[in-house]
Amino acid sequence: MADSLLSRLAQWTGLGRKEPQPGGAEPAKPDRPTVFVKELSPRSRRHLMRHFLALEDKDRLLRFGSKLSDEMVARYVQNIDFARDTVFGVYDRRLRLLGVGHLAFAPRETSRVSGATIKPVVAEFGVSVSAAARGLGVGTKLFMRASMRCRNADVDTLYMHCLSSNKVMMHIARKAGMEIHRDYGEADAYLKIQPANSATIFQEAMQEQVAMLDYIVKANFKALLKWGARVTGLGGKPGGGADQPPKS
């Protein structure tokens, strides 16, 4: 019942909308699951750490531009400024992050695309998707949510920098119609964002509420499974109480 309600809410807010295909063709994967994108907070650092540490060396290279060690990954996660930047995540049923999008805001003067806007701030987007979740549209949904945040925050330029070999990022950039510049194995892409309106502000708020509801349902179901395992003696420490749902 909860999944059905979430699916209906997703369709209403645009989360479950199928992407148009070239030539008006039907989507290639009609059974693709709905992707709920949730805004993360400092309490999510543990989940972020687990996600990034699980990336293979080649995936860390594509995400960060170099093969970061575990220590450097941990430092990156600890240094995320949630008061300045926005981080989005997609959770699976076990509350593991399948994908993470980091939307970093910086003064125009410090950006490689400073000439593309007269606004004082530009946004840079970085995304990573777990190997098991690729091909499900997770990266695209994270990008769409990030672009909507830019739109509602009065930021008109969204920028991505990556290796030219990063097929995920390049696919997202081309699909979004971003202007791409390649140089020495690296690529810069930027997208001009339309101004916000009341509909986009409402849509973003509703998408976040639906994603939060999805998270709460998954968290409570996970806690229920742990409690049941302890009661039946199938797992956990004997005599322990039910776990509280993890904080987002």
C-alpha angles and dihedrals in degrees: 000000000000092000090050092051092048091050092052092048089048092054091048095051095042097254092116096042112129116235115249113249127219112273092016093283121158118262111277093228110040092168094056108135120248112264116220114200115203128190110239130218137200087276088067095065092103091055091045091051092052092049097050095041089054091059114104120239093261091051092049088052091054094045100044103020091245138051099265118202120235089258092054091047089053090049091051092052093047091049097053107123105216091181090063105025133044124228123194128194142188116214130203125215091276091054093251117142110248094180139011129197119193114199108193121190120209139166113276092239092064095050128096089228097049090132093059096072145028092209115110094234135048128189127226120201128206125178138187128185127192115247092244092056101049118120092031097098094253095133093047093050091049090052092048091051091048092050090051090052089052090050093052092043092056093248110139101185125064114187134193128189120189146138113284087237092062097107094181095055093041091050091051091048094050093044091052092049094244121169106248128202120187126200132163096341094315132098135209120198132176137183128204110228124215119235119270125256135185091271095056092047091051092045093053092048092050093046090054092049092051091047090050091051090050090051093049092050091051093044094051092045090052091049090049091053091051091049092049091050092053094046092051093042093241095122147352129041118315115253094021121137126235116290118248116241109268116258118250 
